[in-house]
Structure formats: C-alpha cells, structure tokens
C-alpha cells in the first residue's frame, strides 16, 4: 500500500528529529458564534504560520452551554521540525493537553540544542514577566527593569557567540 504524502513527510521529519503531537485547546465565551471562528483562526492563521510548524490540522467540537458560557474545544494534530519548536509553541499557546504521537521512542537531544531551548524559555519567561510588571509598576521601576533585561540579553548573546565559536572549533577549551 502506497504511503500518503502526509505520512511520507511525517516519517521524513520525525527521522530528522521532528515531532508529531496532538494538542488540545479549549475556549469559552458568552457568545456562541465567536468560538469556532477563534479556533479556526488559531489553527489556520497562527499555529500553521509559526516557525518550525510543518503542518497542522484540527477538529473543532460543537459548543455546549454551561451556565452563561458556551464551551468548545479543538484537537489539533501538528508536525514540528524539532523539540525546540514544539516547546516554543507550547509555551506561547498553552494547550490544555499534549499527546506525543511520534517518535514513539526515547528522544535524544544534544547539549547544544538543550541549551538553546532553555535560553529560549528563559527569554520567553522574561518577556511575560516584563509584560506583567509593566502593568503594575511605576515608570521609573519599569525603566530599571528594562535596563536589567537588556543587560541580561547582552550577556546571553555573548555566551551564545562564545559557545558557537567553541562548537565550530572542537579544539577550543573552556576558559582558554
């Protein structure tokens, strides 16, 4: 039996470190007519256009009414280029649940890739913290925090450049 194009692409990407997952999203509103278009937008205009997303498609449930709210959910199947892309999307869109479909074995990750992922998570966390703090703090406090964040970014950038230099020069020693 011939494989579909979707199966072929999935196997190829997973073989190169990609990941196929099901993500579960839920949404609620007092207005029933807003729910499904918002989830369609999430799938087609946001997730599908994110870097590292090879494909995604989903099924949206009919809204149900509970008290004064309408509630619905979507099950989205997506293929990601790598673990880093999956983590980024998970952090950014906060699905209610995730099920890893492929690979169905242990996942290997290099120290370099793990470091890159952790730095991205740290940056995203800083961005969220900055947003929250800007809504609460005085302007002078915000200015000081922004300066600290910029300094932290510069230190991170220098560390990444140093690490990239070591990676391209296998004879380089730490601290040399």
C-alpha positions in Angstrom: 0.0 0.0 0.0 1.4 3.4 -1.0 2.0 5.9 1.7 0.2 9.2 1.5 2.2 12.4 1.1 1.3 13.3 4.7 2.7 10.0 6.0 5.9 10.4 3.9 6.5 13.9 5.2 5.8 12.9 8.7 8.2 9.9 8.6 10.9 12.0 7.0 10.7 14.9 9.5 10.5 12.5 12.5 13.5 10.7 11.2 15.4 14.0 11.4 14.3 15.0 14.9 10.8 16.2 14.2 7.8 15.5 16.5 4.2 14.8 15.7 1.7 15.7 18.5 -1.9 16.2 19.3 -2.7 19.4 21.1 -5.9 20.0 22.9 -7.3 23.6 23.1 -10.4 24.8 24.9 -12.2 28.1 24.7 -15.2 29.7 26.3 -17.3 32.7 25.6 -20.7 34.2 26.4 -21.2 34.4 22.6 -21.5 31.1 20.9 -20.8 32.5 17.4 -17.3 33.7 18.4 -15.9 30.4 19.5 -15.4 28.4 16.3 -14.0 31.3 14.3 -11.5 31.9 17.0 -10.3 28.3 17.0 -10.2 28.3 13.2 -8.0 31.4 13.4 -5.8 29.8 16.0 -5.2 26.7 13.8 -5.0 28.3 10.3 -3.7 31.8 10.9 -1.5 31.4 14.0 -0.2 27.8 14.6 0.2 26.9 10.9 2.3 30.1 10.3 4.6 29.7 13.3 8.3 28.9 12.5 9.0 25.2 13.0 5.5 24.0 12.2 5.5 21.7 9.2 1.7 21.2 9.2 -1.3 21.2 11.5 -4.9 20.4 11.1 -7.7 20.1 13.6 -11.3 19.2 14.5 -13.4 21.7 16.5 -16.2 20.4 18.7 -19.7 21.9 18.6 -20.1 24.4 21.5 -22.0 23.3 24.6 -23.7 25.7 27.0 -22.8 25.6 30.7 -24.3 28.3 32.9 -23.9 31.5 30.9 -20.9 30.3 28.9 -20.5 28.4 25.7 -17.6 26.0 25.7 -15.8 24.2 22.9 -12.5 22.5 22.2 -10.2 21.7 19.3 -8.0 18.7 18.8 -5.0 19.8 16.6 -2.6 17.3 15.1 0.7 19.0 14.2 4.2 18.1 13.0 7.1 20.2 14.3 10.6 20.4 12.8 12.1 19.7 16.3 11.6 19.6 20.0 12.6 23.3 20.3 9.7 24.3 18.0 7.2 22.2 20.0 8.3 23.7 23.3 8.1 27.2 21.9 4.6 26.7 20.6 3.5 25.0 23.8 4.8 27.9 25.9 3.3 30.5 23.5 -0.2 29.0 23.1 -0.6 26.9 26.3 -2.7 24.0 25.1 -4.8 22.3 27.7 -3.1 19.0 26.8 -0.5 17.4 24.6 -0.1 13.9 23.4 3.2 12.9 21.6 2.4 10.7 18.7 5.8 10.4 17.1 8.5 9.5 17.8 7.4 6.6 19.9 10.8 6.0 21.4 13.2 8.0 23.6 14.2 11.4 22.3 17.8 12.2 22.0 18.9 15.9 22.4 22.3 17.4 22.1 23.6 19.6 24.9 23.8 22.5 22.4 20.1 22.1 21.5 19.1 21.8 25.1 21.0 24.9 26.0 19.3 26.8 23.1 15.8 25.6 24.2 16.5 26.6 27.8 17.7 30.1 26.8 14.5 30.5 24.6 12.3 29.5 27.6 14.2 31.9 29.8 13.7 34.7 27.2 10.0 34.0 26.8 9.6 33.9 30.6 11.4 37.3 30.8 9.0 38.7 28.1 6.0 37.6 30.0 7.4 38.9 33.3 8.1 42.2 31.6 4.6 42.5 30.3 3.0 41.7 33.7 5.3 44.1 35.5 4.7 46.9 33.1 1.0 46.7 34.0 1.8 47.0 37.8 5.0 49.1 38.3 5.8 52.8 38.3 7.5 54.1 35.1 10.9 54.6 36.9 10.8 50.9 38.2 10.0 49.7 34.6 13.0 51.7 33.3 15.3 50.0 35.7 13.9 46.5 35.0 14.1 47.1 31.2 17.8 48.1 31.6 18.4 44.9 33.6 16.7 42.8 31.0 18.7 44.4 28.2 21.9 43.7 30.1 20.8 40.1 30.6 20.1 39.8 26.9 23.6 41.1 26.1 25.2 38.6 28.4 23.1 35.8 26.9 24.1 36.9 23.4 27.8 36.9 24.3 27.5 33.4 25.9 25.8 32.1 22.7 28.5 33.6 20.5 31.2 32.2 22.7 29.6 28.7 22.6 29.1 28.9 18.8 32.8 29.7 18.5 33.7 26.6 20.6 31.3 24.4 18.6 32.9 25.4 15.4 36.4 24.9 16.9 36.4 21.4 18.5 39.9 22.0 19.9 38.8 25.1 21.9 38.9 24.7 25.6 36.6 26.4 28.1 38.1 29.4 29.8 41.0 29.5 27.3 
